[in-house]
Amino acid sequence: MKYVNVLRYDSIKNNFESAENPTSIEIEIEIKVDGENVARLNCSPCDIEDLAVGYLAQIGKIYIPLIKPQDIKFSAKEILNCADKLLSELAKTHSITHGVHSGVIFDGKNILVYREDIGRHNVFDKLFGWAIRNKIDLSDKMIIFSGRCSSEMMNKILRMNISTVAAKSVPTTLSIEIAKKAGITLIARMNHGSFCIYTNPQRIIND
């Protein structure tokens, strides 16, 4: 996060005034494999190694054996508690700049890792990279995410071998279709005290 000089217009005072506003930092990185340039990514300047590993795994440059998703159950109340923590406590950069996305890997009881980035795709790659680097099996975990699940994000979830994802915003019709066919539990429209299950509700229990 960085403060930049802006000229702010106030309609009540009907004037312009100088101010300093917080904004998200964006950098460009190169990912190379054996000296060959594989990609250029724009991202936030944190957890770069996780991003690189996760990105390479997503495009098939790193082989990740898939484990059949387990018959896991998640408590509806625990999901909401985790979402509240993500959206109100952990995502402090977003609350200040409104310029980054954030997400966590959740095991049903505890948040295992938190990652944020200016790019929502990068958040998923950072979470994936962290799991790969730490040899964490994701088949019995879920991702809780501050943004929206499009078809691209759902395909990332599929490659990560995650059975359940919860997103704050409304999903797209194609993402719902992919989740339904792939057996992924898709939760969205998360608010304080409620959420909607769009596909495969059998993994979410009311205890």
N, C-alpha and C positions, 0 to 999 in steps of 0.2 A: 504494500500500500504506500502511496506517495501523495503528498499534498501539492496541488498545482494552483496557479493563479487564474482566477476566472473573473468575468464581469457579470454580475448578477443583476437581473431586472426584477424589481419589486412593483407589482401592479397596484398595491395599496398606496405606496409612497409615490408611485409613478416616476421612478428614477432608477439609474444604474449605480451600482456600488461595487467596489473591489472586494474580493473575498478569496479565501483559500478553501478548496474543496478536496476531499480525499478521492483518489481514483485508483483503479487496479493497475498493477504493473504487468506489462506484456513484453515477452522476449521471444526471439526466434532461435531455435536450436537445430543442429544437424545430427541425425542418427546415422552412424556408419557401422557396417559389418565387414570385417576383414579389409578395412580401408576403403570399401565401396560406400558411396553415399546412398542411403536407402530412403531417407525422407527428411523434409524440413517441416518442423512443427512450430506453431505459435502457441505459447503457453505461459503460465505463471512461473516465476523463478524459484520454485520449491519442488522437492521430491522428484527431481529430474531423472534419477536412475530408475525409480519405480515407473515413471512414464515411458521411458525408453524400453524397458523390459516388457511392460504390458502391451505397448504398441507392437513390438516385434512378435509377441505371441499372438496378437490379434490377426496379423497379416501372414502368419504361418512360418515366420523365420525362426521361431523357437517352438519345438514340439512339446506339447503338454498332453500327457495321457488323460483321457476322460474317465472319470469314475461315475458309475450310474448314480444319479441323484437319489439320495436316501429318502425313506418314507418319514420325513421330518414334519413336525407340527410346530407352529408358532402361535404364541398367545397374542390375541388382538390387543389386550391392554399393554403388553410389553412392547409391541410394535409402536403403539401410540406414545408410550413413555420415551422410547428411543427417538422417535421422530421429533418430539417436543425438545429433546436435548440437542438434537442436530440443528433444528431450525432456530432455537432460541439461545443456546449457549455456545455450541461449537462454531457455528458459522458467523463468527464475529466480523470477519472481513466483509462478508456480504451485507451484514446489517449496517455497516458504515458506508461502503461504497456502492452497494447494489450492483456489483460488477463481476461477481464470481459465482460459480456453482459449487456445490459441496455434496459429499456422500460418505457413507460409512459401510463397513462390513459388520454385520450383526449376527451373533450366534444364537439368538433367542433370549439371552440374558444380559450379555455384555457387548459393548462396542469394542471390536478388535482393532480397528484403525479408522482414522478420519483423513480424508484428502479433499483438497479444493483446487480449483483452477478456473481461469477465464473461459475455458472451453469445456462444455459438458462431456464431450467425447473423452477429453483428457482425464476427467475425474474417474471414469470407468477404467481407463488404461492404467492410471496410477494405483487404483485399488487392486487391479489384476496383477500388476507388476509387484506390488508389495506382497501379495499372496504367494506368487511364484518364488520370490526371493526368500521368503520365510517358510516355504514348503507347507503352506496352509491349504488343506482340502476345502474347496468351496461348495462341494455338493450338498452339505448340510448347513450352509450359511445363507443369509439374504443380504441384499443391498438396499439401503434406504437412501433416497436421493432427493435433492432439493428442487430438481427441475421437472422436465417432461420426458416421457418415454416415447420416442418416435420408433419407426421400424429399424432404423440404424442402431439405436440404443438397444433394442430388443435382440438384434443379431449379435451385438457384443455380449449381452447377457448369455445368450445361447452358447457362444464360444467359451465363455468363462465357466460353464457348467453349473451355473447358479439356478436353483429351483424357484426362487421367490424374489421379487423386486417390488419395492414400494416407492412411488414417486409422488411429489407434491401436486403436480399439475395434471391436467386431463391428458390421457394417452390418445394417440391417433388410431383410426380404424384399422390400419394395416398392422400396427404394433399389437393390437388386440388379437387380430387374426393369427399372427406369428406365435404369440404367447399361447393361444388356445391349442394350436396344432403341435407345438413343442412341449406342451405339458407344464408350462411355466405359470406360476401363480403371479398375476399382475394386480397390484394394489395401486390406487391413485386417488386424487382429490383428497389428500390428507389435510385435515384441519385439526384444531385443538378439540379433541373429543370424538372425532369421527374419521372414517375413510370408506372408500368403496372398493370392493373386490370385483374385478372385471372378468377374470378367468381362473379356472381351477381352484375353487375355494376350499377344497378339502384339507389343505395344509393349515388353515387358519382356524383356531379354536377359541371358544369363549369360556374362559375358566374363571 
